[in-house]
Amino acid sequence: MAITCPKCGRQYDVVLFDFQGYLCCECGYKITKKDLHHRYINPPNIYIIIPARYHSTRFPGKPLVKWKGKSLIQHVYDCTAKSSLPKEIIIATDDKRIAQNGKSFGAKIVMTSPDHPSGTDRLAEAANLLKLSPTDIIVNVQGDMAYFHPEIITQVAAPLLNNAFLPMTTLVQEITDPSEIHNPNCVKVVFSETGKALYFSRSPIPYDRDKIGTRYYKHIGVYAYRKIFLDKYIKLPTTPLEQAEKLEQLRVLECGYPIQVIVTKHQVIDINTPEDLEKLAYLE
């Protein structure tokens, strides 16, 4: 079990704590008994932030595409709002059209810079504009996830609530459609027996050399971060594997940080191309 410094978010094993005095954090703050008690009676707040941009390479204007009379971004928001876990749900965007649409259905909007290289950078800027605490947990729901079960919010956030030493988590799902195995738009993932991600790839992994049959898992683009780690993450330099695969989560692994993987059986439908809209027809 860990105790968190309320000033900077650094974490220390409670066995280091001197109950007769205090533990001096690297930032200079003196952690006392009161802070230790606070650690147990006040769990971190959970915020959901939905990054959304208009100028998608494969599907421009995607967040505002209509289905059943609602924009895709509204469908994402509505699915998220069914979860009782978050303290607040926010849409982070640099586009006034998306902001206007979000406000029309009552969403809280944070306007971010148009110059972000990734959705994670937009997420971090939004978290800082909201002045979230270093100990808060931020769930990143992609702005193109038009349909999902709200239970996945609990699934991705729970490990961070139960293990103070985890920096981030994400979801995966077993592949049942063989065509997805060789589809580069479907990101595959392999992970250890303890659920730690080993690698993400657009290629089929693992390679079934002897054709004995193996399970393949696809990455579901839902993440949960501790705020203090998110701030560190965006300052890490881009890495060779990240650049090769164009998968920014590889930066975390290449820099030596763990990503806890949770297998979900809940259906998730994300829209990457106009053709993906056909997936929604099965929900009619």
ZIVENFEN-V71190 format. One record per pair of residues at least 24 apart in sequence whose C-alpha atoms are under 7 Angstrom apart, sorted by the first residue. I is the first residue (numbers start at 1). J is the second residue. Records with the same first field share a line. If there is no record, write none. Layout:
I = J, J
This chain:
1 = 164
2 = 164
3 = 36, 39
4 = 39
5 = 31
8 = 134
9 = 134, 135, 228
44 = 135, 136, 137
45 = 87, 136, 137
46 = 85, 86, 87, 136, 137, 138
47 = 86, 87, 88, 89, 137, 138, 139
48 = 86, 88, 89, 90, 138, 139, 140, 141
49 = 89, 90, 91, 92, 123, 138, 139, 140, 141
50 = 90, 91, 92, 140, 141, 142, 143
51 = 91, 92, 93, 119, 122, 123, 142, 143
52 = 92, 93, 143
53 = 93, 94, 95
54 = 95
58 = 272, 273
59 = 272, 273, 274
63 = 143, 144
64 = 98
72 = 144, 146
73 = 143, 144
74 = 102
75 = 146, 147
76 = 143, 145, 146, 147
79 = 147, 148, 149, 150
80 = 150
82 = 150
83 = 150, 151, 153
85 = 154
92 = 122, 123, 126
121 = 234
124 = 230, 231
133 = 227
134 = 227, 228
135 = 226, 227, 228
136 = 226, 227
137 = 224, 225, 226, 227
138 = 224, 225, 226, 227
139 = 223, 224, 225
140 = 222, 223, 224
141 = 222, 223
142 = 221, 222
144 = 270, 271
145 = 269, 270, 271
146 = 269, 270, 271
147 = 268, 269
148 = 267, 268, 269
149 = 266, 267
156 = 223, 224, 262
157 = 224
167 = 225, 226, 229
168 = 224, 225, 226, 259, 260
169 = 223, 224, 225, 259, 260, 261
170 = 222, 223, 224, 260, 261, 262
171 = 219, 220, 221, 222, 261, 262, 263, 264
172 = 217, 218, 219, 220, 261, 262, 263, 264
173 = 217, 218, 219, 220, 263, 264, 265
174 = 216, 217, 218
175 = 216, 217, 218
186 = 218
187 = 218, 219
188 = 217, 218, 219
189 = 217, 218, 219
195 = 260, 261, 262
196 = 258, 259, 260, 261
197 = 259, 260, 261
200 = 250
201 = 245
202 = 245
